Amino acid sequence: MSKVRTFPWLLSVAFAMTSLAGCPQNEPPPDTGPKPDTVCPKEIGSSCKVLKDEWDDKKLVAEYHILVSADTKHGDAEKYLQALYRHLMTRRDYPPTQLGGFVYTDEAQFKTPPLSPVGSVTQKPGEKSPTFENKIALELWQQVEAAIKLSSRADRKLKRKLEYKADAPAHSVTIIVPFTEGVTEEWAKEIDYAQVISFFSELSQQLFNNIPDLKTFLFRARWKDQEMAQIELSRADYDKINFAEVERRVGQLAGRTFLELTTGKGGSEASVEKAHIRRRAAEYKKAIDQIKIKPIINPLLK
């Protein structure tokens, strides 16, 4: 009977092959990189949804898209963009060298090319500060305050001061102007028709030229606790009148008055001044007479 010979080196090879067969080959290493967000930053609120979050760990580039409530106001969107910027700059070990944060109020704005966010915050390489863009329109009251430069008016701390009411559903604005002696609480000693309509003309241009959706402006003038004028102006009437042209013609009257004063052809200084007031009033009256809704003018206003 022959003996079977064994070779120790074959056993070593077989063991090695068995060990290799038990190890998975070409398996990707575990992903230890930063995970994309699934929820929005707490500052933005629970109603927010992350639509896309991309982060390039090598180039330090961040791109972030979120969906917020459809009725988001301009001021809220401003806060969301600020919060989004803080989040993108602080959530990783290193801040991004380039970022883009985008806000939508309807998912179709994100899904339908081209992208049409209502707000964005971007910062490119080398830029020291971000660029914010908020396309959500200001609320009507905010547009009014911006149009008439309310914050810079000198009467804001006075009891008698310009007041306004913004009716957003009706796209209407009411402004009440008290005619006082300069920037004081005292009523002006006297006022005239041209003076009141001049205020009305200026406010009309500020509002209609800067608030695209404004439909109606109601102007009310007060003097010595009396209603001196109430004028309701529609956008159609505003466009028809062209107050810029009216003011140009009124401005030309000053040249005529100056000539009369220097040449003496207009009589005394008092008579020239009265004639100037009459001519200004007549020019304004031609404009006001074009308004469809008849203005209410106090008989005391001459």
Salt bridges, closest charged atoms under 4 A:
ASP37 OD2 - HIS87 NE2 2.72
ASP37 OD2 - ARG91 NH1 3.42
GLU43 OE1 - ARG86 NH2 2.53
ASP53 OD1 - ARG91 NH2 2.82
GLU54 OE2 - LYS52 NZ 3.75
GLU63 OE2 - LYS52 NZ 3.47
GLU63 OE2 - HIS65 NE2 2.72
GLU78 OE1 - HIS74 NE2 3.78
GLU107 OE2 - LYS49 NZ 3.47
GLU107 OE2 - LYS111 NZ 3.47
ASP155 OD2 - ARG153 NH2 3.24
ASP155 OD1 - ARG156 NH1 3.06
GLU227 OE2 - ARG220 NE 2.75
GLU227 OE1 - ARG222 NE 3.74
ASP237 OD1 - LYS240 NZ 3.54
GLU245 OE2 - ARG248 NH2 2.57
GLU245 OE2 - ARG249 NH1 3.59
GLU260 OE2 - ARG256 NE 3.48
GLU260 OE1 - ARG279 NH2 3.18
GLU283 OE2 - ARG249 NE 2.75
GLU283 OE2 - LYS286 NZ 3.44
ASP289 OD2 - LYS285 NZ 3.07
